[in-house]
Amino acid sequence: MHPFNYIAASSVDETLAVLDELGPRARILAGGTDLLVQLRGERFEIDSIVDIKQVPEARALHVGDSLIIGSAVPCYQIYENSEIANLYPGLIDAASLIGGIQIQSRASIGGNLCNASPSADGICPLIVHSAIANIKSPTTDRTIPVEDFCTGPGKNSLQNNEMLLSIKIPLPSKGFGAAYQRFIPRNEMDIAIASVGSAITVDTIDSNITHARIALGAVGPTPIFAKKSSDFLIGKQPTQHVFEEAAEIAVGEASPIGDMRGTPAQRLQLVRVLTQRTLTIALERAKTNL
Ligand SMILES: Cc1cc2nc3c(=O)[nH]c(=O)nc-3n(C[C@H](O)[C@H](O)[C@H](O)COP(=O)(O)OP(=O)(O)OC[C@H]3O[C@@H](n4cnc5c(N)ncnc54)[C@H](O)[C@@H]3O)c2cc1C
């Protein structure tokens, strides 16, 4: 492995100064559970890693008029917070299944997003919770919806001198429910063959769906916001038949490859099944939230 410097940054400015100076020769370390594996595998060479675990903004985690998750907050801090667990069930589904306990004590949702794997478990839940990425460079601040953040396998829309500062998720309205599920060959510590996140909102126990978002993982070059199937649901009664129809539309929005973990046909069938299941769970959760 190419030797590199380790810099423990204590501020955003310090982090950005290193990125600005070294460009692609520097990388941010949040939990390091992707980065260190990739460096050991010599996937790329760098001169410095900048550890942001001590940067206050990257460790922020609070619920106000929205949820702010600092980019280095480890998964366990998210699912152990009961207020967040109640408000953001889809996110909790993901945070509590990424790796095992040891990984969850280091791995961040921000790192999961920046790593931009099509099968990343954190990204579909962020999309269905309508999350926004807060991005900072030495000169500008900008925001981008999470569904537009990943640009290809392992690629994201950050410039070399930019960092993901935090993720902002709006407060869910009354009658909101969300769920995330993945299919893996083993019970844990595996990569999703396909995954789906769903969110729906209903006004009353018998009312039509007023808001819906579906996101698909591991069935395209990036996690996919399934807009057609999401839009289809709005104004419909939340019945199993409608969920089956939405799942069929979601299948049409996936473009899976075949690899050693699964064929395209298997992945499409998984999209069909997981979309129906996550919509059903999202509805149950929505009804408890009226
Ligand atoms: C044993 C094991 C099991 C795993 N299981 C799962 C799993 O079940 N599901 C899953 O989705 N993943 C899994 N992973 C992958 C990994 O744990 C997750 O993707 C994790 O969320 C990454 O977060 P991190 O904080 O460790 O990121 P890091 O490794 O620190 O960073 C990941 C990438 O993002 C960049 N980055 C990080 N933070 C920022 C920032 N603020 N701004 C700009 N760039 C940044 C880094 O430079 C790096 O390129 C597993 C990994 C291991 C080793």
The ligand as a MOL file (V3000), in Angstrom:
LIG
                    3D

  0  0  0     0  0            999 V3000
M  V30 BEGIN CTAB
M  V30 COUNTS 53 58 0 0 0
M  V30 BEGIN ATOM
M  V30 1 C -17.4180 -5.8490 7.0570 0
M  V30 2 C -18.1430 -4.7710 6.3190 0
M  V30 3 C -19.5210 -4.8770 6.1560 0
M  V30 4 C -20.2240 -3.8960 5.4680 0
M  V30 5 N -21.5830 -4.0300 5.3210 0
M  V30 6 C -22.2810 -3.0940 4.6360 0
M  V30 7 C -23.6960 -3.2170 4.4770 0
M  V30 8 O -24.3310 -4.1610 4.9760 0
M  V30 9 N -24.3410 -2.2640 3.7620 0
M  V30 10 C -23.6890 -1.1960 3.2070 0
M  V30 11 O -24.3220 -0.3600 2.5830 0
M  V30 12 N -22.3470 -1.0570 3.3640 0
M  V30 13 C -21.6290 -1.9750 4.0510 0
M  V30 14 N -20.2670 -1.8320 4.1930 0
M  V30 15 C -19.6000 -0.6770 3.5950 0
M  V30 16 C -19.3990 0.5100 4.5640 0
M  V30 17 O -19.3560 0.0850 5.9170 0
M  V30 18 C -20.5130 1.5630 4.4180 0
M  V30 19 O -20.5890 2.0170 3.1040 0
M  V30 20 C -20.3150 2.7420 5.3800 0
M  V30 21 O -21.5400 3.4060 5.5690 0
M  V30 22 C -19.2510 3.7440 4.9200 0
M  V30 23 O -19.1720 4.7740 5.8870 0
M  V30 24 P -17.7720 5.2580 6.4670 0
M  V30 25 O -18.0990 6.3360 7.4300 0
M  V30 26 O -16.9760 4.1220 7.0100 0
M  V30 27 O -17.1000 5.8320 5.1460 0
M  V30 28 P -15.5500 6.0230 4.7850 0
M  V30 29 O -14.9420 4.7030 4.5040 0
M  V30 30 O -14.8800 6.8780 5.7830 0
M  V30 31 O -15.7150 6.8580 3.4310 0
M  V30 32 C -16.2740 6.2690 2.2650 0
M  V30 33 C -15.9390 7.1570 1.0400 0
M  V30 34 O -16.6100 8.3950 1.1590 0
M  V30 35 C -15.6660 9.4770 1.2340 0
M  V30 36 N -16.1930 10.3870 2.2360 0
M  V30 37 C -16.5490 10.0600 3.4980 0
M  V30 38 N -17.0570 11.1250 4.1250 0
M  V30 39 C -17.0180 12.1430 3.2510 0
M  V30 40 C -17.4110 13.5060 3.3110 0
M  V30 41 N -17.9470 14.0380 4.4080 0
M  V30 42 N -17.2430 14.2820 2.2180 0
M  V30 43 C -16.6990 13.7690 1.0900 0
M  V30 44 N -16.2940 12.4810 0.9640 0
M  V30 45 C -16.4480 11.6810 2.0310 0
M  V30 46 C -14.3470 8.8500 1.6200 0
M  V30 47 O -13.2290 9.6100 1.1870 0
M  V30 48 C -14.4500 7.5080 0.9380 0
M  V30 49 O -14.1170 7.6300 -0.4260 0
M  V30 50 C -19.5300 -2.7860 4.9040 0
M  V30 51 C -18.1460 -2.6750 5.0690 0
M  V30 52 C -17.4490 -3.6420 5.7730 0
M  V30 53 C -15.9650 -3.4900 5.9580 0
M  V30 END ATOM
M  V30 BEGIN BOND
M  V30 1 1 1 2
M  V30 2 1 2 3
M  V30 3 2 2 52
M  V30 4 2 3 4
M  V30 5 1 4 5
M  V30 6 1 4 50
M  V30 7 2 5 6
M  V30 8 1 6 7
M  V30 9 1 6 13
M  V30 10 2 7 8
M  V30 11 1 7 9
M  V30 12 1 9 10
M  V30 13 2 10 11
M  V30 14 1 10 12
M  V30 15 2 12 13
M  V30 16 1 13 14
M  V30 17 1 14 15
M  V30 18 1 14 50
M  V30 19 1 15 16
M  V30 20 1 16 17
M  V30 21 1 16 18
M  V30 22 1 18 19
M  V30 23 1 18 20
M  V30 24 1 20 21
M  V30 25 1 20 22
M  V30 26 1 22 23
M  V30 27 1 23 24
M  V30 28 2 24 25
M  V30 29 1 24 26
M  V30 30 1 24 27
M  V30 31 1 27 28
M  V30 32 2 28 29
M  V30 33 1 28 30
M  V30 34 1 28 31
M  V30 35 1 31 32
M  V30 36 1 32 33
M  V30 37 1 33 34
M  V30 38 1 33 48
M  V30 39 1 34 35
M  V30 40 1 35 36
M  V30 41 1 35 46
M  V30 42 1 36 37
M  V30 43 1 36 45
M  V30 44 2 37 38
M  V30 45 1 38 39
M  V30 46 1 39 40
M  V30 47 2 39 45
M  V30 48 1 40 41
M  V30 49 2 40 42
M  V30 50 1 42 43
M  V30 51 2 43 44
M  V30 52 1 44 45
M  V30 53 1 46 47
M  V30 54 1 46 48
M  V30 55 1 48 49
M  V30 56 2 50 51
M  V30 57 1 51 52
M  V30 58 1 52 53
M  V30 END BOND
M  V30 END CTAB
M  END
